[in-house]
Amino acid sequence: MVERPAGFWIRLGASILDGLIISGSIFILAALIGLDGTAKDGMDAIINLLYGLLVPVFWYGYTVGKRLCGIRILKMDGSNVGIGTMFLRVIVAGFVYLITLGIGIIVSAFMVAFRKDKRSIHDLLAKTYVTYQKPEEENPYQDA
């Protein structure tokens, strides 16, 4: 069940923040090690891919942008995402968007804006949703 789904604008804001953070980091790193042109573009693609795949897996469904916006990705059963889920969400959905020449991205934006559960194409493919729900915090001092 989808609890407290995140809508279009907050998800867009988180994506913009992630883009700014990644682009700024790559710009600084490329300048420091002297990369330009194709090498910089290749590094950009690899870092973007790894960031999108791995950060949510190891950080309770958050990326830096999502964390700043107070939203995160969860599986439909309420559990945290794993590498397989993120592979479907990032890679497979990316191919869908590519073969539809970007029309899939537009459709996804409308889905997030107008569906009650706020799920997009990549959410449906990966069986995920984006929510304001925070991870349950464990109390290390509580008796078992």
Secondary structure as the mmCIF struct_conf table of DSSP 4:
data_model
#
loop_
_struct_conf.conf_type_id
_struct_conf.id
_struct_conf.beg_label_comp_id
_struct_conf.beg_label_asym_id
_struct_conf.beg_label_seq_id
_struct_conf.end_label_comp_id
_struct_conf.end_label_asym_id
_struct_conf.end_label_seq_id
BEND BEND1 ARG A 4 ARG A 4
STRN STRN1 PRO A 5 PRO A 5
HELX_RH_AL_P HELX_RH_AL_P1 PHE A 8 ILE A 33
TURN_TY1_P TURN_TY1_P1 GLY A 34 GLY A 34
HELX_RH_AL_P HELX_RH_AL_P2 GLY A 37 PHE A 58
TURN_TY1_P TURN_TY1_P2 TRP A 59 GLY A 61
HELX_RH_AL_P HELX_RH_AL_P3 VAL A 64 CYS A 69
TURN_TY1_P TURN_TY1_P3 GLY A 70 GLY A 70
STRN STRN2 ARG A 72 LYS A 75
TURN_TY1_P TURN_TY1_P4 MET A 76 ASP A 77
BEND BEND2 GLY A 78 GLY A 78
HELX_LH_PP_P HELX_LH_PP_P1 SER A 79 VAL A 81
HELX_RH_AL_P HELX_RH_AL_P4 ILE A 83 PHE A 87
HELX_RH_PI_P HELX_RH_PI_P1 LEU A 88 VAL A 92
HELX_RH_AL_P HELX_RH_AL_P5 ALA A 93 ILE A 99
TURN_TY1_P TURN_TY1_P5 THR A 100 GLY A 102
HELX_RH_AL_P HELX_RH_AL_P6 ILE A 103 PHE A 114
BEND BEND3 ARG A 115 ARG A 115
TURN_TY1_P TURN_TY1_P6 LYS A 116 ASP A 117
HELX_RH_AL_P HELX_RH_AL_P7 ILE A 121 ALA A 126
TURN_TY1_P TURN_TY1_P7 LYS A 127 LYS A 127
STRN STRN3 THR A 128 THR A 131
BEND BEND4 TYR A 132 TYR A 132
HELX_LH_PP_P HELX_LH_PP_P2 GLN A 133 GLU A 138
TURN_TY1_P TURN_TY1_P8 PRO A 140 TYR A 141
BEND BEND5 GLN A 142 GLN A 142
#
